[in-house]
Amino acid sequence: MASFFFAITISSSALMASLLLLLALFAVNLRITGAQIGVCYGMMGNNLPSAQEVIELCKANNIVRMRLYDPNQAALEALRNSDIELMLDVPNSDLQSLANPNNAGQWVQTNVLNFYPAVNIKYIAVGNEVKPVGDSTSWMAQYVLPAIQNVYQAIRAKGLQDQIKVSTAIDMTLIGTSYPPSKGSFRSDVRSYLDPIIGYLVYANSPLFANVCPYFSYVGDPNDISLPYALFTSPNVVVWDGSRGYQNLFDAVLDSVHAALDNTGIGYVKVVVSESGWPSDGGFAATYDNARVYLGNLIQHVKGGTPMRPNVAIETYLFGMFDENQKSPEVEKHFGVFYPNKQKKYPFNFGFSAGRHWEDDIVTIKNASVPLRSDA
């Protein structure tokens, strides 16, 4: 009898331990899947709070990831011991300098190694939306890959290449074909620029950063792209691509990037959405309600992946932290998720928090009409 009781006790203890382990793993999984959202911290405003206040604001609102467009020293100091994962940009203006290995090494020492690991730097974005053809940034294109390689080598020299990934951020103007998404391809006149970069990303196991903003796709073609399709509120599939059905423009655009990468034949590259947002004022379809709907649904949506990459959460950075009154044109001043006085512009949360769930933040528009066709 005693032996039987002892066996039952051991079994109960083992069961309890197993349950506690499962609960712990579930909690960790919630943290991982619920923390796909970051926020882009721009500073082009003359009425913005201090960097320390911004970091406290992020922590108070469960924002666990941030993109910083330049190595602002006050912001980096404020990020120390905050646990916020950081995407740190090399500004376009520094690309030519960092094409020199010595300069790149000094940049990494000053802005990365002097702060890491107290600042949880996860990514370095070397250049943002550099366009190799027909743009004011085109002269910089020749320096992007050398700067990426030099920054990577400086990171690798410290054995941190698996902890800090080095890449660059593109916009959707480099996509030549986006419809249907599976036929996505980069423009032929940018392949000589992009292909070596993609080859490096495969070699270094680094993601490509892509600024995916359906707002601009929609305002560029509102006759063929419906507002519900752009806002995640279409009740049914709008675009069929073989067996894949698309109910929202975000997935269609992002999958066109996935396909463009795959169709180069160079190798698999993950995509991180380094910007996505919707303005609340200042332009066509730029209203508070549209922005609230888009952002709320985006936060919910990125947990689940795209038709081409199902069940793979999409790491996404909301653009941007604040309305920035020194940007232009006017619409660019109204992308913030907070007002400069630190008040939340929208009611939703950015992740899991006590008493709240992501499902609470789903927002929809009812009785919206949907056209038969929508281009990405």
Salt bridges, closest charged atoms under 4 A:
GLU53 OE2 - LYS342 NZ 2.96
GLU56 OE2 - LYS59 NZ 3.19
GLU77 OE1 - ARG80 NE 2.88
GLU85 OE1 - ARG65 NE 2.78
GLU85 OE1 - LYS122 NZ 3.46
ASP89 OD2 - ARG67 NH2 2.83
ASP162 OD1 - LYS165 NZ 4.00
ASP171 OD2 - LYS131 NZ 2.86
ASP189 OD1 - ARG187 NE 2.95
ASP195 OD1 - ARG191 NE 2.74
ASP224 OD2 - ARG373 NH1 3.18
ASP251 OD1 - HIS301 NE2 2.75
ASP255 OD1 - HIS258 ND1 2.89
ASP262 OD2 - ARG309 NH2 3.11
GLU275 OE2 - ARG67 NH1 3.47
ASP289 OD1 - ARG292 NH2 3.57
GLU315 OE2 - ARG65 NE 3.75
GLU315 OE1 - LYS122 NZ 3.23
ASP323 OD1 - LYS345 NZ 2.75
GLU330 OE1 - LYS333 NZ 3.39
GLU330 OE2 - HIS334 NE2 2.86
GLU332 OE1 - LYS327 NZ 3.91
GLU359 OE2 - LYS303 NZ 3.37
ASP361 OD1 - ARG356 NH2 2.32
ASP375 OD2 - ARG373 NH2 2.31
